[in-house]
Amino acid sequence: MLIGSYGEMSLAKARETAKELLVRVALRFDIAGEKQERKADTLEKIEQEKNTLQVSELAAEHFECQIAGR
C-alpha cells in the first residue's frame, strides 16, 4: 500500500501512518475497500463539479438571454 511519496511527508509521519494502518489491518478493517470508497467519492465530486455551472457562466448566460436580448 502506498502511504505517500518521498518529500510529500516526513519520515516520522510516514512511520506513524504505517503504524496506524497496521493496527487497522490487525483489527480486520478493510483498508483497500476504504481506499476504493474514498476514490469513488472523489470521482463523484469531480463529476458533480463538471456538471455545475459556475457563477460567472450563469451570469454571462443571464446577460446574453435577458439583458442583451439574444
MARMI-347235 format. One line per field, with one value per atom (N, C-alpha, C): x, y, z; chain; residue in one letter; atom name. Coordinates in pm, 1 decimal, always signed. Atoms other than C-alpha are relative to their C-alpha. Example, Ala and Ser with C-alpha at 12.3 -4.5 7.8 and 13.67 -1.06 7.14 Angstrom:
# MARMI-347235
x = (+89.0 +1230.0 +90.0 -82.0 +1367.0 -77.0)
y = (-119.0 -450.0 +120.0 -119.0 -106.0 +109.0)
z = (+0.0 +780.0 +0.0 -6.0 +714.0 +73.0)
c = (A A A A A A)
r = (A A A S S S)
a = (N CA C N CA C)
This chain:
# MARMI-347235
x = (+84.9 +0.0 +89.4 -73.2 +129.4 -49.8 +36.4 +134.2 +15.5 -28.4 +284.4 +131.9 -125.7 +573.9 +104.2 -112.3 +913.9 -12.8 +9.5 +911.5 -140.8 +138.6 +535.9 -30.6 +18.3 +552.6 +133.3 -124.6 +824.6 +9.1 -20.8 +974.7 -78.1 +73.7 +821.8 -149.4 +141.9 +475.9 -29.2 +19.0 +518.8 -0.4 -3.9 +611.4 -128.5 +122.7 +314.9 -120.2 +109.0 +78.3 +6.6 -16.6 +221.7 -46.9 +44.2 +165.3 -152.1 +146.2 -194.7 -64.2 +54.0 -254.8 +15.9 -21.3 -103.5 -101.8 +99.7 -335.5 -136.2 +129.9 -636.0 -10.8 +0.2 -537.3 -13.6 +7.1 -486.4 -141.7 +138.0 -837.2 -100.3 +79.9 -966.2 -81.2 +63.4 -1060.6 +35.3 -23.7 -1092.3 +66.4 -75.9 -819.2 -16.3 +13.6 -840.4 -140.4 +137.3 -1219.1 -21.4 +11.5 -1192.7 +65.2 -69.1 -943.6 -85.2 +86.2 -1177.0 -120.2 +112.7 -1466.9 +41.5 -48.6 -1258.6 +21.7 -24.7 -1157.5 -131.4 +131.2 -1518.3 -66.3 +57.7 -1631.2 +65.4 -73.3 -1361.3 -41.9 +41.9 -1455.2 -141.9 +136.8 -1821.8 -3.4 -6.4 -1736.8 +51.2 -54.2 -1532.5 -107.9 +107.7 -1825.6 -106.7 +98.7 -2063.6 +49.4 -55.7 -1829.7 -1.2 +3.4 -1814.1 -138.8 +137.7 -2192.9 -59.5 +49.5 -2227.5 +41.6 -32.4 -2249.9 +75.1 -70.3 -2003.4 -81.4 +74.8 -2144.5 +28.2 -34.7 -1956.0 -68.6 +68.7 -2100.4 -148.9 +142.1 -2450.1 -29.5 +19.2 -2411.6 +11.9 -17.0 -2287.7 -120.7 +118.5 -2576.8 -122.1 +111.4 -2825.8 +11.5 -20.4 -2674.3 -38.6 +30.3 -2697.4 -150.4 +143.5 -3054.2 -92.9 +93.8 -3216.6 +34.5 -37.2 -3018.3 +33.1 -39.5 -2866.1 -111.6 +112.5 -3185.5 +31.7 -37.6 -3020.8 -74.3)
y = (-117.2 +0.0 +123.4 -124.7 +342.8 +95.8 -93.9 +579.3 +142.8 -132.9 +879.7 -5.0 -0.9 +979.9 +80.7 -65.8 +1099.9 +150.7 -144.7 +1466.0 +50.1 -37.9 +1467.2 -1.2 +8.0 +1366.3 -37.5 +28.5 +1336.9 -149.0 +139.3 +1004.0 -34.7 +24.0 +1035.5 -15.5 +7.7 +1097.0 -129.4 +124.6 +801.1 -118.8 +107.9 +574.1 -3.5 -10.0 +697.5 -51.9 +44.6 +640.0 -150.5 +144.3 +292.0 -76.6 +64.6 +200.5 +0.4 -10.2 +324.3 -99.6 +93.9 +118.7 -144.4 +135.5 -192.9 -34.9 +22.6 -155.2 -24.5 +15.6 -116.1 -136.0 +131.0 -426.4 -109.9 +99.0 -621.5 -9.9 -1.4 -519.2 -38.4 +50.1 -654.5 +107.8 -103.6 -322.5 -25.7 +17.5 -332.5 +126.6 -119.2 -82.5 +25.2 -15.7 -147.5 +47.8 -42.9 -110.8 +145.6 -140.6 +218.2 +91.1 -79.6 +345.4 +9.8 -1.2 +244.9 +91.5 -88.8 +426.2 +146.6 -138.7 +743.6 +41.4 -30.4 +723.8 +22.0 -14.2 +673.4 +130.7 -126.1 +966.9 +118.7 -108.2 +1188.4 +13.0 -3.3 +1091.3 +53.5 -50.1 +1160.5 +151.2 -144.9 +1507.1 +72.0 -60.5 +1580.3 +6.1 +1.7 +1477.2 +103.9 -100.2 +1695.6 +140.2 -132.4 +1992.3 +28.1 -18.7 +1936.3 +42.0 -24.8 +1949.2 +123.9 -117.1 +2257.5 +126.4 -127.9 +2599.1 +88.2 -97.0 +2849.3 +128.9 -124.6 +3182.2 +90.0 -84.9 +3362.8 -48.9 +54.6 +3126.7 +31.0 -27.8 +3171.3 +147.4 -143.4 +3549.8 +35.4 -26.6 +3552.7 -48.8 +54.3 +3332.5 +88.9 -89.8 +3557.4 +129.9 -124.6 +3866.9 -16.1 +21.3 +3721.5 -20.6 +32.5 +3592.8 +115.1 -97.4 +3865.7 +143.9 -140.3 +4182.8 +34.2 -27.5 +4160.9 -37.2 +36.3 +4008.2 -99.8 +97.2 +3725.8 -127.4)
z = (+0.0 +0.0 +0.0 +8.9 -90.5 +107.5 -106.9 +206.0 -48.8 +52.1 +32.3 -73.9 +73.5 -186.5 +76.2 -64.5 -80.3 -15.8 +1.4 +10.8 +28.4 -24.6 +48.0 +149.6 -144.4 +414.7 +63.6 -70.5 +673.9 +32.7 -36.1 +773.1 +125.9 -124.6 +1120.2 -27.8 +34.2 +971.8 -75.6 +74.6 +733.3 +95.3 -98.0 +1023.4 +83.4 -79.0 +1226.2 -80.3 +86.9 +933.3 -21.3 +18.9 +874.9 +124.0 -123.7 +1240.0 +10.7 -4.1 +1221.9 -97.1 +98.0 +908.0 +47.2 -52.0 +1066.8 +107.8 -104.4 +1365.0 -63.5 +64.9 +1135.8 -69.8 +65.1 +938.7 +105.3 -107.1 +1262.8 +57.8 -50.6 +1370.0 -108.7 +112.3 +1035.7 -72.7 +80.9 +880.3 -145.9 +143.7 +501.3 -54.5 +41.4 +415.8 -149.8 +145.1 +39.7 -35.7 +25.6 +45.5 +35.5 -40.8 +233.1 -103.9 +101.2 -25.3 -126.7 +117.8 -309.2 +20.5 -29.6 -138.6 -9.4 +7.8 -99.5 -145.1 +140.3 -465.5 -73.7 +64.1 -577.3 +40.8 -47.8 -360.2 -69.1 +65.3 -508.9 -145.5 +140.1 -864.1 -13.8 +2.6 -787.9 +19.3 -21.6 -654.3 -123.6 +122.2 -967.5 -107.2 +98.2 -1187.8 +33.0 -40.4 -985.9 -31.5 +29.1 -1024.2 -149.3 +145.2 -1401.0 -45.4 +40.4 -1420.7 +65.3 -69.9 -1202.1 -73.9 +62.3 -1361.1 +98.7 -80.8 -1229.6 +0.8 -11.9 -1113.8 -119.8 +113.9 -1390.9 -128.0 +117.3 -1653.6 +4.7 -17.3 -1514.0 -24.4 +20.5 -1509.5 -147.6 +143.0 -1869.6 -77.9 +66.6 -1979.2 +25.4 -34.6 -1796.4 -78.0 +72.9 -1953.9 -146.1 +141.2 -2303.0 -24.2 +21.0 -2263.8 +39.5 -54.6 -2056.8 -34.1 +15.1 -2095.3 -145.4 +137.7 -2442.8 -98.6 +83.9 -2581.0 -109.5 +103.6 -2770.1 +16.9)
c = (A A A A A A A A A A A A A A A A A A A A A A A A A A A A A A A A A A A A A A A A A A A A A A A A A A A A A A A A A A A A A A A A A A A A A A A A A A A A A A A A A A A A A A A A A A A A A A A A A A A A A A A A A A A A A A A A A A A A A A A A A A A A A A A A A A A A A A A A A A A A A A A A A A A A A A A A A A A A A A A A A A A A A A A A A A A A A A A A A A A A A A A A A A A A A A A A A A A A A A A A A A A A A A A A A A)
r = (M M M L L L I I I G G G S S S Y Y Y G G G E E E M M M S S S L L L A A A K K K A A A R R R E E E T T T A A A K K K E E E L L L L L L V V V R R R V V V A A A L L L R R R F F F D D D I I I A A A G G G E E E K K K Q Q Q E E E R R R K K K A A A D D D T T T L L L E E E K K K I I I E E E Q Q Q E E E K K K N N N T T T L L L Q Q Q V V V S S S E E E L L L A A A A A A E E E H H H F F F E E E C C C Q Q Q I I I A A A G G G R R R)
a = (N CA C N CA C N CA C N CA C N CA C N CA C N CA C N CA C N CA C N CA C N CA C N CA C N CA C N CA C N CA C N CA C N CA C N CA C N CA C N CA C N CA C N CA C N CA C N CA C N CA C N CA C N CA C N CA C N CA C N CA C N CA C N CA C N CA C N CA C N CA C N CA C N CA C N CA C N CA C N CA C N CA C N CA C N CA C N CA C N CA C N CA C N CA C N CA C N CA C N CA C N CA C N CA C N CA C N CA C N CA C N CA C N CA C N CA C N CA C N CA C N CA C N CA C N CA C N CA C N CA C N CA C N CA C N CA C N CA C N CA C)
